[in-house]
Amino acid sequence: MGISLSILLLAIGAVLTWAVSAEVSGMDINAVGVILMIVGAIGLLVSLVFWSSWGGFGSRDAAAGGSQTNIIKDD
């Protein structure tokens, strides 16, 4: 789950929790909204924690397989 999907789940959960006043038999819309917000928040936190391993922070050389080494020969 990426950052954009996590934010989308947070937004949908917030809308279901605070903006929808409809009632559905057999399901509590407020509870579904809270669950979606919790899942979105956990997904956002996990995405931010693992951002560096996905290439978000750090140098591109390290992500591409190492740094370049220049060898100079003296004759």
All heavy atoms as TSV, in Angstrom:
chain	resi	resn	atom	element	x	y	z
A	1	MET	N	N	0.843	-1.155	0.000
A	1	MET	CA	C	0.000	0.000	0.000
A	1	MET	C	C	0.896	1.228	0.000
A	1	MET	O	O	1.795	1.354	0.809
A	1	MET	CB	C	-0.880	-0.025	1.257
A	1	MET	CG	C	-1.734	1.182	1.405
A	1	MET	SD	S	-2.759	1.270	2.871
A	1	MET	CE	C	-3.456	-0.314	3.044
A	2	GLY	N	N	0.653	2.126	-0.910
A	2	GLY	CA	C	1.457	3.327	-1.005
A	2	GLY	C	C	0.866	4.490	-0.234
A	2	GLY	O	O	-0.191	4.384	0.405
A	3	ILE	N	N	1.556	5.594	-0.314
A	3	ILE	CA	C	1.115	6.781	0.405
A	3	ILE	C	C	-0.214	7.286	-0.145
A	3	ILE	O	O	-1.113	7.673	0.615
A	3	ILE	CB	C	2.203	7.870	0.337
A	3	ILE	CG1	C	3.426	7.412	1.137
A	3	ILE	CG2	C	1.699	9.196	0.864
A	3	ILE	CD1	C	4.605	8.338	1.038
A	4	SER	N	N	-0.375	7.279	-1.452
A	4	SER	CA	C	-1.607	7.808	-2.042
A	4	SER	C	C	-2.826	6.960	-1.661
A	4	SER	O	O	-3.901	7.497	-1.371
A	4	SER	CB	C	-1.473	7.907	-3.561
A	4	SER	OG	O	-1.177	6.638	-4.102
A	5	LEU	N	N	-2.668	5.645	-1.648
A	5	LEU	CA	C	-3.787	4.787	-1.248
A	5	LEU	C	C	-4.106	4.958	0.228
A	5	LEU	O	O	-5.283	4.951	0.623
A	5	LEU	CB	C	-3.466	3.329	-1.555
A	5	LEU	CG	C	-4.573	2.311	-1.237
A	5	LEU	CD1	C	-5.838	2.632	-2.014
A	5	LEU	CD2	C	-4.094	0.911	-1.538
A	6	SER	N	N	-3.090	5.157	1.046
A	6	SER	CA	C	-3.323	5.382	2.470
A	6	SER	C	C	-4.088	6.672	2.711
A	6	SER	O	O	-5.025	6.712	3.514
A	6	SER	CB	C	-1.987	5.439	3.216
A	6	SER	OG	O	-1.304	4.229	3.091
A	7	ILE	N	N	-3.712	7.727	2.005
A	7	ILE	CA	C	-4.422	8.995	2.143
A	7	ILE	C	C	-5.851	8.870	1.622
A	7	ILE	O	O	-6.793	9.439	2.201
A	7	ILE	CB	C	-3.644	10.117	1.428
A	7	ILE	CG1	C	-2.325	10.368	2.159
A	7	ILE	CG2	C	-4.459	11.395	1.345
A	7	ILE	CD1	C	-1.395	11.323	1.457
A	8	LEU	N	N	-6.039	8.116	0.559
A	8	LEU	CA	C	-7.386	7.892	0.025
A	8	LEU	C	C	-8.260	7.148	1.037
A	8	LEU	O	O	-9.426	7.505	1.251
A	8	LEU	CB	C	-7.307	7.111	-1.287
A	8	LEU	CG	C	-8.635	6.801	-1.965
A	8	LEU	CD1	C	-9.283	8.091	-2.454
A	8	LEU	CD2	C	-8.439	5.828	-3.106
A	9	LEU	N	N	-7.703	6.117	1.687
A	9	LEU	CA	C	-8.461	5.395	2.707
A	9	LEU	C	C	-8.796	6.293	3.895
A	9	LEU	O	O	-9.898	6.214	4.447
A	9	LEU	CB	C	-7.683	4.167	3.182
A	9	LEU	CG	C	-7.615	2.989	2.229
A	9	LEU	CD1	C	-6.743	1.889	2.811
A	9	LEU	CD2	C	-8.996	2.463	1.920
A	10	LEU	N	N	-7.857	7.138	4.289
A	10	LEU	CA	C	-8.118	8.092	5.362
A	10	LEU	C	C	-9.266	9.036	4.989
A	10	LEU	O	O	-10.162	9.303	5.803
A	10	LEU	CB	C	-6.868	8.904	5.677
A	10	LEU	CG	C	-5.828	8.248	6.567
A	10	LEU	CD1	C	-4.538	9.045	6.547
A	10	LEU	CD2	C	-6.353	8.114	7.972
A	11	ALA	N	N	-9.251	9.531	3.765
A	11	ALA	CA	C	-10.285	10.463	3.321
A	11	ALA	C	C	-11.652	9.789	3.240
A	11	ALA	O	O	-12.663	10.344	3.697
A	11	ALA	CB	C	-9.904	11.053	1.967
A	12	ILE	N	N	-11.699	8.588	2.678
A	12	ILE	CA	C	-12.979	7.873	2.578
A	12	ILE	C	C	-13.505	7.541	3.968
A	12	ILE	O	O	-14.706	7.681	4.246
A	12	ILE	CB	C	-12.818	6.597	1.719
A	12	ILE	CG1	C	-12.560	6.966	0.268
A	12	ILE	CG2	C	-14.058	5.712	1.829
A	12	ILE	CD1	C	-12.203	5.790	-0.610
A	13	GLY	N	N	-12.622	7.125	4.867
A	13	GLY	CA	C	-13.035	6.830	6.235
A	13	GLY	C	C	-13.564	8.054	6.950
A	13	GLY	O	O	-14.556	7.987	7.688
A	14	ALA	N	N	-12.921	9.206	6.739
A	14	ALA	CA	C	-13.387	10.442	7.368
A	14	ALA	C	C	-14.758	10.856	6.839
A	14	ALA	O	O	-15.627	11.283	7.601
A	14	ALA	CB	C	-12.370	11.556	7.141
A	15	VAL	N	N	-14.951	10.698	5.543
A	15	VAL	CA	C	-16.256	11.030	4.966
A	15	VAL	C	C	-17.333	10.102	5.521
A	15	VAL	O	O	-18.428	10.551	5.896
A	15	VAL	CB	C	-16.197	10.964	3.420
A	15	VAL	CG1	C	-17.575	10.994	2.811
A	15	VAL	CG2	C	-15.351	12.090	2.876
A	16	LEU	N	N	-17.047	8.815	5.587
A	16	LEU	CA	C	-18.040	7.881	6.109
A	16	LEU	C	C	-18.328	8.126	7.590
A	16	LEU	O	O	-19.453	7.937	8.052
A	16	LEU	CB	C	-17.577	6.433	5.909
A	16	LEU	CG	C	-17.627	5.901	4.483
A	16	LEU	CD1	C	-17.061	4.484	4.431
A	16	LEU	CD2	C	-19.018	5.931	3.929
A	17	THR	N	N	-17.317	8.547	8.343
A	17	THR	CA	C	-17.497	8.743	9.776
A	17	THR	C	C	-18.249	10.025	10.084
A	17	THR	O	O	-19.185	10.022	10.888
A	17	THR	CB	C	-16.124	8.769	10.488
A	17	THR	OG1	O	-15.471	7.530	10.236
A	17	THR	CG2	C	-16.293	8.945	11.985
A	18	TRP	N	N	-17.872	11.135	9.449
A	18	TRP	CA	C	-18.416	12.420	9.863
A	18	TRP	C	C	-19.401	13.055	8.890
A	18	TRP	O	O	-20.150	13.953	9.289
A	18	TRP	CB	C	-17.270	13.398	10.119
A	18	TRP	CG	C	-16.465	13.003	11.317
A	18	TRP	CD1	C	-16.930	12.890	12.588
A	18	TRP	CD2	C	-15.091	12.665	11.359
A	18	TRP	NE1	N	-15.910	12.497	13.424
A	18	TRP	CE2	C	-14.760	12.353	12.701
A	18	TRP	CE3	C	-14.085	12.599	10.402
A	18	TRP	CZ2	C	-13.493	11.987	13.101
A	18	TRP	CZ3	C	-12.821	12.237	10.803
A	18	TRP	CH2	C	-12.530	11.938	12.132
A	19	ALA	N	N	-19.448	12.627	7.641
A	19	ALA	CA	C	-20.301	13.318	6.672
A	19	ALA	C	C	-21.523	12.527	6.236
A	19	ALA	O	O	-22.473	13.108	5.734
A	19	ALA	CB	C	-19.486	13.707	5.444
A	20	VAL	N	N	-21.509	11.232	6.418
A	20	VAL	CA	C	-22.633	10.411	5.970
A	20	VAL	C	C	-23.543	10.146	7.157
A	20	VAL	O	O	-23.095	9.680	8.205
A	20	VAL	CB	C	-22.125	9.082	5.362
A	20	VAL	CG1	C	-23.290	8.177	5.007
A	20	VAL	CG2	C	-21.273	9.353	4.140
A	21	SER	N	N	-24.823	10.441	6.971
A	21	SER	CA	C	-25.781	10.212	8.051
A	21	SER	C	C	-26.787	9.116	7.703
A	21	SER	O	O	-27.778	8.944	8.401
A	21	SER	CB	C	-26.515	11.514	8.377
A	21	SER	OG	O	-27.222	11.964	7.245
A	22	ALA	N	N	-26.546	8.391	6.640
A	22	ALA	CA	C	-27.460	7.318	6.225
A	22	ALA	C	C	-27.286	6.103	7.132
A	22	ALA	O	O	-26.225	5.898	7.727
A	22	ALA	CB	C	-27.189	6.927	4.778
A	23	GLU	N	N	-28.335	5.317	7.221
A	23	GLU	CA	C	-28.285	4.086	8.009
A	23	GLU	C	C	-28.513	2.895	7.094
A	23	GLU	O	O	-29.396	2.912	6.247
A	23	GLU	CB	C	-29.329	4.122	9.112
A	23	GLU	CG	C	-29.059	5.170	10.164
A	23	GLU	CD	C	-30.032	5.073	11.322
A	23	GLU	OE1	O	-30.680	4.017	11.473
A	23	GLU	OE2	O	-30.139	6.055	12.058
A	24	VAL	N	N	-27.710	1.875	7.294
A	24	VAL	CA	C	-27.801	0.652	6.508
A	24	VAL	C	C	-28.046	-0.484	7.481
A	24	VAL	O	O	-27.398	-0.568	8.528
A	24	VAL	CB	C	-26.496	0.407	5.711
A	24	VAL	CG1	C	-26.578	-0.876	4.921
A	24	VAL	CG2	C	-26.203	1.590	4.813
A	25	SER	N	N	-28.970	-1.362	7.140
A	25	SER	CA	C	-29.251	-2.483	8.046
A	25	SER	C	C	-28.115	-3.500	7.984
A	25	SER	O	O	-27.638	-3.861	6.912
A	25	SER	CB	C	-30.572	-3.151	7.679
A	25	SER	OG	O	-30.500	-3.704	6.387
A	26	GLY	N	N	-27.650	-3.919	9.141
A	26	GLY	CA	C	-26.610	-4.941	9.212
A	26	GLY	C	C	-25.192	-4.410	9.184
A	26	GLY	O	O	-24.245	-5.186	9.264
A	27	MET	N	N	-25.032	-3.082	9.074
A	27	MET	CA	C	-23.678	-2.531	9.016
A	27	MET	C	C	-23.705	-1.116	9.593
A	27	MET	O	O	-24.603	-0.332	9.299
A	27	MET	CB	C	-23.185	-2.489	7.568
A	27	MET	CG	C	-21.794	-1.957	7.409
A	27	MET	SD	S	-21.102	-2.054	5.739
A	27	MET	CE	C	-22.434	-1.586	4.694
A	28	ASP	N	N	-22.710	-0.829	10.422
A	28	ASP	CA	C	-22.586	0.508	10.994
A	28	ASP	C	C	-21.598	1.303	10.148
A	28	ASP	O	O	-20.410	0.987	10.097
A	28	ASP	CB	C	-22.099	0.398	12.441
A	28	ASP	CG	C	-22.079	1.729	13.149
A	28	ASP	OD1	O	-22.628	2.708	12.591
A	28	ASP	OD2	O	-21.517	1.792	14.249
A	29	ILE	N	N	-22.100	2.320	9.449
A	29	ILE	CA	C	-21.260	3.099	8.527
A	29	ILE	C	C	-20.163	3.841	9.283
A	29	ILE	O	O	-19.049	3.980	8.784
A	29	ILE	CB	C	-22.141	4.087	7.728
A	29	ILE	CG1	C	-23.133	3.294	6.927
A	29	ILE	CG2	C	-21.306	5.028	6.916
A	29	ILE	CD1	C	-23.266	3.594	5.488
A	30	ASN	N	N	-20.464	4.309	10.494
A	30	ASN	CA	C	-19.447	4.999	11.280
A	30	ASN	C	C	-18.293	4.056	11.636
A	30	ASN	O	O	-17.130	4.450	11.606
A	30	ASN	CB	C	-20.044	5.598	12.548
A	30	ASN	CG	C	-20.946	6.776	12.247
A	30	ASN	OD1	O	-20.760	7.453	11.246
A	30	ASN	ND2	N	-21.933	7.013	13.099
A	31	ALA	N	N	-18.624	2.817	11.985
A	31	ALA	CA	C	-17.578	1.841	12.317
A	31	ALA	C	C	-16.726	1.523	11.095
A	31	ALA	O	O	-15.498	1.395	11.202
A	31	ALA	CB	C	-18.198	0.571	12.878
A	32	VAL	N	N	-17.344	1.410	9.937
A	32	VAL	CA	C	-16.586	1.158	8.706
A	32	VAL	C	C	-15.654	2.331	8.420
A	32	VAL	O	O	-14.493	2.142	8.035
A	32	VAL	CB	C	-17.549	0.904	7.518
A	32	VAL	CG1	C	-16.796	0.861	6.196
A	32	VAL	CG2	C	-18.330	-0.368	7.726
A	33	GLY	N	N	-16.137	3.550	8.642
A	33	GLY	CA	C	-15.303	4.727	8.443
A	33	GLY	C	C	-14.100	4.754	9.372
A	33	GLY	O	O	-12.980	5.067	8.955
A	34	VAL	N	N	-14.326	4.413	10.637
A	34	VAL	CA	C	-13.224	4.386	11.601
A	34	VAL	C	C	-12.216	3.304	11.232
A	34	VAL	O	O	-10.998	3.520	11.296
A	34	VAL	CB	C	-13.762	4.190	13.034
A	34	VAL	CG1	C	-12.633	3.923	14.005
A	34	VAL	CG2	C	-14.566	5.401	13.467
A	35	ILE	N	N	-12.693	2.153	10.820
A	35	ILE	CA	C	-11.798	1.067	10.410
A	35	ILE	C	C	-10.956	1.489	9.203
A	35	ILE	O	O	-9.744	1.247	9.157
A	35	ILE	CB	C	-12.601	-0.216	10.109
A	35	ILE	CG1	C	-13.166	-0.778	11.408
A	35	ILE	CG2	C	-11.747	-1.252	9.393
A	35	ILE	CD1	C	-14.175	-1.887	11.211
A	36	LEU	N	N	-11.579	2.141	8.230
A	36	LEU	CA	C	-10.824	2.604	7.059
A	36	LEU	C	C	-9.785	3.650	7.444
A	36	LEU	O	O	-8.657	3.647	6.912
A	36	LEU	CB	C	-11.776	3.177	6.010
A	36	LEU	CG	C	-12.604	2.165	5.222
A	36	LEU	CD1	C	-13.557	2.882	4.282
A	36	LEU	CD2	C	-11.714	1.221	4.456
A	37	MET	N	N	-10.131	4.537	8.385
A	37	MET	CA	C	-9.149	5.528	8.826
A	37	MET	C	C	-7.986	4.877	9.563
A	37	MET	O	O	-6.833	5.275	9.385
A	37	MET	CB	C	-9.817	6.581	9.713
A	37	MET	CG	C	-10.674	7.541	8.942
A	37	MET	SD	S	-11.194	8.985	9.886
A	37	MET	CE	C	-12.070	8.263	11.248
A	38	ILE	N	N	-8.248	3.860	10.362
A	38	ILE	CA	C	-7.175	3.160	11.076
A	38	ILE	C	C	-6.264	2.434	10.091
A	38	ILE	O	O	-5.034	2.518	10.184
A	38	ILE	CB	C	-7.765	2.187	12.122
A	38	ILE	CG1	C	-8.409	2.976	13.260
A	38	ILE	CG2	C	-6.706	1.239	12.653
A	38	ILE	CD1	C	-9.208	2.128	14.224
A	39	VAL	N	N	-6.861	1.742	9.136
A	39	VAL	CA	C	-6.055	1.028	8.124
A	39	VAL	C	C	-5.237	2.017	7.295
A	39	VAL	O	O	-4.068	1.778	7.002
A	39	VAL	CB	C	-6.967	0.160	7.232
A	39	VAL	CG1	C	-6.218	-0.380	6.026
A	39	VAL	CG2	C	-7.568	-0.975	8.038
A	40	GLY	N	N	-5.840	3.152	6.928
A	40	GLY	CA	C	-5.115	4.171	6.171
A	40	GLY	C	C	-3.965	4.760	6.962
A	40	GLY	O	O	-2.882	4.989	6.422
A	41	ALA	N	N	-4.181	5.012	8.272
A	41	ALA	CA	C	-3.113	5.570	9.102
A	41	ALA	C	C	-1.970	4.582	9.272
A	41	ALA	O	O	-0.787	4.961	9.191
A	41	ALA	CB	C	-3.677	5.968	10.464
A	42	ILE	N	N	-2.300	3.313	9.483
A	42	ILE	CA	C	-1.250	2.290	9.609
A	42	ILE	C	C	-0.481	2.158	8.293
A	42	ILE	O	O	0.743	2.074	8.280
A	42	ILE	CB	C	-1.860	0.943	10.050
A	42	ILE	CG1	C	-2.351	1.035	11.492
A	42	ILE	CG2	C	-0.851	-0.191	9.891
A	42	ILE	CD1	C	-3.151	-0.164	11.946
A	43	GLY	N	N	-1.191	2.152	7.181
A	43	GLY	CA	C	-0.533	2.072	5.875
A	43	GLY	C	C	0.358	3.263	5.606
A	43	GLY	O	O	1.449	3.131	5.054
A	44	LEU	N	N	-0.084	4.457	6.017
A	44	LEU	CA	C	0.730	5.654	5.831
A	44	LEU	C	C	1.989	5.590	6.677
A	44	LEU	O	O	3.089	5.904	6.198
A	44	LEU	CB	C	-0.083	6.893	6.181
A	44	LEU	CG	C	0.582	8.239	5.961
A	44	LEU	CD1	C	0.903	8.450	4.495
A	44	LEU	CD2	C	-0.298	9.356	6.481
A	45	LEU	N	N	1.866	5.161	7.913
A	45	LEU	CA	C	3.040	5.037	8.780
A	45	LEU	C	C	4.031	4.008	8.252
A	45	LEU	O	O	5.242	4.239	8.237
A	45	LEU	CB	C	2.616	4.687	10.201
A	45	LEU	CG	C	1.907	5.796	10.980
A	45	LEU	CD1	C	1.419	5.272	12.319
A	45	LEU	CD2	C	2.823	6.979	11.160
A	46	VAL	N	N	3.523	2.864	7.799
A	46	VAL	CA	C	4.404	1.825	7.250
A	46	VAL	C	C	5.091	2.321	5.978
A	46	VAL	O	O	6.281	2.078	5.767
A	46	VAL	CB	C	3.607	0.525	6.993
A	46	VAL	CG1	C	4.408	-0.466	6.178
A	46	VAL	CG2	C	3.174	-0.092	8.308
A	47	SER	N	N	4.361	3.044	5.147
A	47	SER	CA	C	4.954	3.588	3.921
A	47	SER	C	C	6.066	4.571	4.240
A	47	SER	O	O	7.112	4.572	3.585
A	47	SER	CB	C	3.882	4.280	3.080
A	47	SER	OG	O	2.936	3.366	2.625
A	48	LEU	N	N	5.860	5.414	5.253
A	48	LEU	CA	C	6.886	6.387	5.604
A	48	LEU	C	C	8.094	5.731	6.263
A	48	LEU	O	O	9.230	6.164	6.056
A	48	LEU	CB	C	6.299	7.457	6.522
A	48	LEU	CG	C	5.277	8.385	5.859
A	48	LEU	CD1	C	4.695	9.345	6.880
A	48	LEU	CD2	C	5.886	9.139	4.700
A	49	VAL	N	N	7.866	4.673	7.038
A	49	VAL	CA	C	8.977	3.979	7.686
A	49	VAL	C	C	9.864	3.294	6.647
A	49	VAL	O	O	11.085	3.336	6.729
A	49	VAL	CB	C	8.454	2.959	8.723
A	49	VAL	CG1	C	9.542	2.005	9.152
A	49	VAL	CG2	C	7.879	3.676	9.932
A	50	PHE	N	N	9.248	2.675	5.648
A	50	PHE	CA	C	10.013	1.941	4.642
A	50	PHE	C	C	10.335	2.776	3.412
A	50	PHE	O	O	10.766	2.249	2.397
A	50	PHE	CB	C	9.264	0.676	4.223
A	50	PHE	CG	C	9.237	-0.366	5.296
A	50	PHE	CD1	C	8.054	-0.671	5.946
A	50	PHE	CD2	C	10.389	-1.023	5.672
A	50	PHE	CE1	C	8.021	-1.622	6.949
A	50	PHE	CE2	C	10.372	-1.972	6.665
A	50	PHE	CZ	C	9.183	-2.275	7.300
A	51	TRP	N	N	10.152	4.090	3.471
A	51	TRP	CA	C	10.400	4.974	2.336
A	51	TRP	C	C	11.843	4.880	1.864
A	51	TRP	O	O	12.107	4.861	0.675
A	51	TRP	CB	C	10.058	6.401	2.750
A	51	TRP	CG	C	10.205	7.403	1.656
A	51	TRP	CD1	C	11.328	8.072	1.314
A	51	TRP	CD2	C	9.193	7.827	0.748
A	51	TRP	NE1	N	11.087	8.909	0.264
A	51	TRP	CE2	C	9.786	8.782	-0.106
A	51	TRP	CE3	C	7.866	7.510	0.570
A	51	TRP	CZ2	C	9.070	9.404	-1.107
A	51	TRP	CZ3	C	7.161	8.142	-0.432
A	51	TRP	CH2	C	7.763	9.069	-1.255
A	52	SER	N	N	12.790	4.814	2.787
A	52	SER	CA	C	14.201	4.797	2.390
A	52	SER	C	C	14.564	3.520	1.639
A	52	SER	O	O	15.396	3.542	0.740
A	52	SER	CB	C	15.104	4.963	3.607
A	52	SER	OG	O	14.922	3.883	4.493
A	53	SER	N	N	13.969	2.398	1.994
A	53	SER	CA	C	14.286	1.165	1.282
A	53	SER	C	C	13.640	1.126	-0.100
A	53	SER	O	O	14.052	0.352	-0.950
A	53	SER	CB	C	13.847	-0.052	2.101
A	53	SER	OG	O	12.443	-0.094	2.220
A	54	TRP	N	N	12.625	1.979	-0.326
A	54	TRP	CA	C	11.992	2.043	-1.644
A	54	TRP	C	C	12.626	3.088	-2.532
A	54	TRP	O	O	12.198	3.317	-3.646
A	54	TRP	CB	C	10.507	2.361	-1.514
A	54	TRP	CG	C	9.723	1.288	-0.857
A	54	TRP	CD1	C	10.004	-0.031	-0.813
A	54	TRP	CD2	C	8.516	1.452	-0.122
A	54	TRP	NE1	N	9.060	-0.697	-0.092
A	54	TRP	CE2	C	8.130	0.182	0.341
A	54	TRP	CE3	C	7.720	2.536	0.198
A	54	TRP	CZ2	C	6.997	-0.028	1.096
A	54	TRP	CZ3	C	6.583	2.319	0.940
A	54	TRP	CH2	C	6.221	1.050	1.379
A	55	GLY	N	N	13.661	3.777	-2.021
A	55	GLY	CA	C	14.374	4.753	-2.830
A	55	GLY	C	C	13.927	6.178	-2.623
A	55	GLY	O	O	14.264	7.038	-3.426
A	56	GLY	N	N	13.171	6.473	-1.585
A	56	GLY	CA	C	12.711	7.827	-1.354
A	56	GLY	C	C	13.808	8.738	-0.840
A	56	GLY	O	O	13.935	9.875	-1.262
A	57	PHE	N	N	14.624	8.260	0.084
A	57	PHE	CA	C	15.716	9.048	0.629
A	57	PHE	C	C	17.026	8.380	0.258
A	57	PHE	O	O	17.080	7.210	-0.063
A	57	PHE	CB	C	15.617	9.152	2.157
A	57	PHE	CG	C	14.378	9.850	2.627
A	57	PHE	CD1	C	13.460	9.197	3.425
A	57	PHE	CD2	C	14.141	11.159	2.264
A	57	PHE	CE1	C	12.327	9.834	3.855
A	57	PHE	CE2	C	12.998	11.803	2.694
A	57	PHE	CZ	C	12.090	11.146	3.491
A	58	GLY	N	N	18.115	9.116	0.334
A	58	GLY	CA	C	19.425	8.540	0.039
A	58	GLY	C	C	19.839	8.839	-1.384
A	58	GLY	O	O	19.126	9.439	-2.171
A	59	SER	N	N	21.031	8.392	-1.713
A	59	SER	CA	C	21.549	8.673	-3.046
A	59	SER	C	C	21.067	7.641	-4.049
A	59	SER	O	O	20.768	6.505	-3.715
A	59	SER	CB	C	23.084	8.697	-3.007
A	59	SER	OG	O	23.564	7.409	-2.705
A	60	ARG	N	N	21.025	8.054	-5.278
A	60	ARG	CA	C	20.596	7.150	-6.351
A	60	ARG	C	C	21.668	6.113	-6.671
A	60	ARG	O	O	21.374	5.045	-7.153
A	60	ARG	CB	C	20.258	7.943	-7.613
A	60	ARG	CG	C	19.034	8.787	-7.470
A	60	ARG	CD	C	17.828	7.912	-7.452
A	60	ARG	NE	N	16.629	8.718	-7.267
A	60	ARG	CZ	C	15.463	8.197	-7.075
A	60	ARG	NH1	N	15.309	6.906	-7.024
A	60	ARG	NH2	N	14.420	8.959	-6.911
A	61	ASP	N	N	22.938	6.449	-6.428
A	61	ASP	CA	C	24.006	5.492	-6.710
A	61	ASP	C	C	23.894	4.265	-5.816
A	61	ASP	O	O	24.116	3.143	-6.260
A	61	ASP	CB	C	25.380	6.139	-6.511
A	61	ASP	CG	C	25.674	7.189	-7.574
A	61	ASP	OD1	O	25.082	7.088	-8.662
A	61	ASP	OD2	O	26.477	8.083	-7.307
A	62	ALA	N	N	23.549	4.463	-4.574
A	62	ALA	CA	C	23.414	3.335	-3.658
A	62	ALA	C	C	22.234	2.455	-4.073
A	62	ALA	O	O	22.294	1.240	-3.969
A	62	ALA	CB	C	23.224	3.833	-2.229
A	63	ALA	N	N	21.180	3.063	-4.580
A	63	ALA	CA	C	20.012	2.290	-4.996
A	63	ALA	C	C	20.271	1.549	-6.305
A	63	ALA	O	O	19.665	0.522	-6.577
A	63	ALA	CB	C	18.798	3.201	-5.146
A	64	ALA	N	N	21.185	2.073	-7.115
A	64	ALA	CA	C	21.468	1.465	-8.416
A	64	ALA	C	C	22.473	0.328	-8.344
A	64	ALA	O	O	22.773	-0.293	-9.348
A	64	ALA	CB	C	21.967	2.529	-9.392
A	65	GLY	N	N	22.997	0.057	-7.178
A	65	GLY	CA	C	23.895	-1.073	-7.070
A	65	GLY	C	C	25.291	-0.735	-6.597
A	65	GLY	O	O	26.196	-1.534	-6.737
A	66	GLY	N	N	25.484	0.420	-6.054
A	66	GLY	CA	C	26.798	0.748	-5.514
A	66	GLY	C	C	27.325	2.038	-6.082
A	66	GLY	O	O	26.735	2.652	-6.953
A	67	SER	N	N	28.464	2.436	-5.579
A	67	SER	CA	C	29.077	3.676	-6.044
A	67	SER	C	C	30.104	3.371	-7.117
A	67	SER	O	O	30.595	2.262	-7.243
A	67	SER	CB	C	29.728	4.403	-4.866
A	67	SER	OG	O	30.744	3.593	-4.331
A	68	GLN	N	N	30.411	4.409	-7.882
A	68	GLN	CA	C	31.415	4.244	-8.928
A	68	GLN	C	C	32.799	4.382	-8.324
A	68	GLN	O	O	33.030	5.194	-7.437
A	68	GLN	CB	C	31.236	5.293	-10.008
A	68	GLN	CG	C	29.978	5.101	-10.819
A	68	GLN	CD	C	29.853	6.171	-11.891
A	68	GLN	OE1	O	30.383	7.270	-11.749
A	68	GLN	NE2	N	29.161	5.835	-12.966
A	69	THR	N	N	33.724	3.587	-8.823
A	69	THR	CA	C	35.107	3.641	-8.358
A	69	THR	C	C	35.996	3.977	-9.548
A	69	THR	O	O	35.949	3.297	-10.577
A	69	THR	CB	C	35.532	2.293	-7.750
A	69	THR	OG1	O	34.631	1.962	-6.717
A	69	THR	CG2	C	36.935	2.373	-7.207
A	70	ASN	N	N	36.786	5.032	-9.411
A	70	ASN	CA	C	37.723	5.406	-10.451
A	70	ASN	C	C	39.099	4.853	-10.084
A	70	ASN	O	O	39.588	5.078	-8.991
A	70	ASN	CB	C	37.807	6.923	-10.595
A	70	ASN	CG	C	36.508	7.500	-11.114
A	70	ASN	OD1	O	35.772	6.836	-11.820
A	70	ASN	ND2	N	36.227	8.746	-10.747
A	71	ILE	N	N	39.713	4.167	-11.033
A	71	ILE	CA	C	41.045	3.599	-10.819
A	71	ILE	C	C	42.035	4.380	-11.668
A	71	ILE	O	O	41.883	4.473	-12.873
A	71	ILE	CB	C	41.088	2.092	-11.185
A	71	ILE	CG1	C	40.097	1.327	-10.306
A	71	ILE	CG2	C	42.504	1.556	-11.043
A	71	ILE	CD1	C	39.948	-0.110	-10.690
A	72	ILE	N	N	43.019	4.924	-11.018
A	72	ILE	CA	C	44.054	5.698	-11.702
A	72	ILE	C	C	45.363	4.935	-11.582
A	72	ILE	O	O	45.810	4.634	-10.473
A	72	ILE	CB	C	44.188	7.106	-11.099
A	72	ILE	CG1	C	42.847	7.846	-11.222
A	72	ILE	CG2	C	45.317	7.872	-11.769
A	72	ILE	CD1	C	42.822	9.161	-10.515
A	73	LYS	N	N	45.982	4.632	-12.736
A	73	LYS	CA	C	47.261	3.929	-12.730
A	73	LYS	C	C	48.391	4.916	-12.937
A	73	LYS	O	O	48.327	5.770	-13.826
A	73	LYS	CB	C	47.304	2.884	-13.848
A	73	LYS	CG	C	46.401	1.722	-13.608
A	73	LYS	CD	C	46.613	0.687	-14.699
A	73	LYS	CE	C	45.755	-0.513	-14.450
A	73	LYS	NZ	N	45.958	-1.555	-15.465
A	74	ASP	N	N	49.398	4.810	-12.115
A	74	ASP	CA	C	50.595	5.635	-12.274
A	74	ASP	C	C	51.664	4.796	-12.979
A	74	ASP	O	O	51.963	3.697	-12.564
A	74	ASP	CB	C	51.131	6.101	-10.924
A	74	ASP	CG	C	50.209	7.126	-10.291
A	74	ASP	OD1	O	49.542	7.853	-11.047
A	74	ASP	OD2	O	50.154	7.182	-9.051
A	75	ASP	N	N	52.220	5.337	-14.050
A	75	ASP	CA	C	53.277	4.611	-14.781
A	75	ASP	C	C	54.636	5.052	-14.354
A	75	ASP	O	O	55.013	6.083	-14.094
A	75	ASP	CB	C	53.127	4.789	-16.285
A	75	ASP	CG	C	51.914	4.030	-16.802
A	75	ASP	OD1	O	51.581	3.005	-16.188
A	75	ASP	OD2	O	51.323	4.472	-17.801
